[in-house]
C-alpha cells in the first residue's frame, strides 16, 4: 500500500519508485550548453511513481507525481525531458496541485503549442503528442499524472531532436 501526499507531491510506501534529475542529467536539452554545464549539479525535478502492475501490462493504470523546481538555465525555464508515447492511442491525465507553468505539446511533425498550468488544472494529454512541463513560476510546480501501463515512453526522439518550442524568462 502507498500513501498520496497531495500537498507535498510525494508518494510514500512500498513499492514507490523515485527518480531525481539535475540540470546536468538534461545536458543535451538546454539551448545554452555552457550555462547548463555551470549549474549541472543543480536539482531540477523529482518523480514519484506507483506501479500496481508491471510497466507494459495492458489495462493497468500507473500513478505518480513530478516536483519541478523553479529556475532557469541561461534564461530558459526549468523543464522536464518530455516524451512521446510509443502507442499514440494511449493518453495521459495531468492534475496540477501547486505552482505555475506550461505544458508543451508537440506533434510528430513538430507543431507545438502550450497549455497554461496552475493549481486545479486537469488536462487530458492526447497520446499522439509529445509532452513536457515547464516551471514559469517562483515555487515548485507539483503535478500528478495517471497513464496506461502499456503506453510506452519514447524519450529518444526528444533527446535527438528536442522540442520545436522553448520558453525563456523575459
Secondary structure, 3 states (H helix, E strand, C coil): CEEEECCCCEEEECCEEEEEEEHHHHCCCCCCHHHHHHCCCCEEEEEEEECCCCCCCCCCEEEEEEEECCCEECCEECECCCEEECCCCCCEEEEEEECCEEEEEECCCCCEEEEEECCCCEEEECCCCEEEEEECCCCCEEEEEEEECCCCEECHHHHHHCCCCCCECC
